[in-house]
Amino acid sequence: MRAFVFPGQGSQKVGMGAELAAASVAAREVFQEVDDALGQNLFKIMTDGPEDQLLLTANAQPAIMAHAIAVLRVLEKEGGISLADKADFVAGHSLGEYTALCAAGAFSLADTARLLKLRGESMQAAVPVGVGAMAALLGADIEKATALAEAAAEGQVCTVANDNDPGQVVLSGHLEAIERAIALVKEHGIKRGIALPVSAPFHCPLMQPAADAMAEALAATPPGALRVALFANVTAAVVTDPAEVQRLLVEQVTGRVRWRESAIAMHAAGVERFVELGGKVVGPMIKRSAGDVDVTSASTMAEIEELAKSL
C-alpha cells in the first residue's frame, strides 16, 4: 500500500516553484490559479522573495500548499499518474493536511488557497507578536517532552504541539514558558532545545481565536467527498466522512500534530511506501517513526519523472 504525504510550515524557501513553472504549463496553471484566488502575486514572493514576506505565515501556508499541488499536477498531467489510483491514503503535516485534502479532491485549489490564507492570518492575529513562542526539542521522546512542558508551564501555556518523530518534539505556548523549557532541557535528559523562527505559537490553546475563525470559514466552505482516505493529524487515525474532516480541521488549530503516531498507524494499516510531494521534511520523520518503510520525495521535474516511472 502507498500513502502520499505533504509537508508543513518550515519547508518554504525563496525560489520554490521557479524551476517547475519554467518547465511545465500544469505547474504555471496552479500558481496562477492560487494568485487569482488570493488576489495577490504570491508566486512572485515564492520565487523572488523577499524572504521575510515568504516567512509570514499567511503567505507561507498557501505557498507551501501551491508548490506541493503543482508537483502533484505535473505528476498527474505529464506523468499520467492519477493520485486516486495510486494512493491508498493521504496525510499532511499541519497546513499540509489541507494540501492532502486538496489532493484528495475534498477542496478545490482556489478554496484551499483561501482557507490557508485565512488560517495563516487568523493564527497570526490570535496572539500578539512576542507573547508566544515555539521550540524544537532534539533527542526528546514524547514522555520527556511532556514532563518538560509540565515543569516549564508554571501556570502559563506550555504544551506539546508536534510529536514529529521519536527524537523530535515541538513545544508551543507563552514565550516565558518556552524560554523556561529551553533552559531546563538538560535536567530532563533532552539533548537540545531550539527556539523556532515562527511568528506565533501554533497548535496550542492560545490559538483558540484562530480555531473559531476556521470553524466559521469551514462552515461556509465545507470539505466535499474524499477520493482517498485521510490520516488526520489530531487523531492519527483514518477519516473519510467530510463532516468529521471539517470538525478535525478546527480541532487541529489548537490540537497536537500527532505525526509520529500517524506514521506508525499508516504502517500498521499496511502502508509500505510513502511519497512526499513538494518537500523532503515529513518523509524522513516517517522513516524514523515507522522504520521499515520506503520513503521517496519529489519536488523537481527530474524527481517527478523518476517518481512517475516507479509508480
Secondary structure, 3 states (H helix, E strand, C coil): CEEEEECCCCCCCCCCCHHHHHHCHHHHHHHHHHHHHHCCCHHHHHHHCCHHHHHCHHHHHHHHHHHHHHHHHHHHHCCCCCHHHHCCEEEECCCHHHHHHHHCCCCCHHHHHHHHHHHHHHHHHHCCCCCEEEEEEECCCHHHHHHHHHHHHCCCCEEEEEEEECCEEEEEEEHHHHHHHHHCCHHHCCCEEEECCCCCCCCCHHHHHHHHHHHHHHHHCCCCCCCCEEECCCCCCEECCHHHHHHHHHHHHHCCECHHHHHHHHHHCCCCEEEEECCCCHHHHHHHHHCCCEEEEECCHHHHHHHHHHC
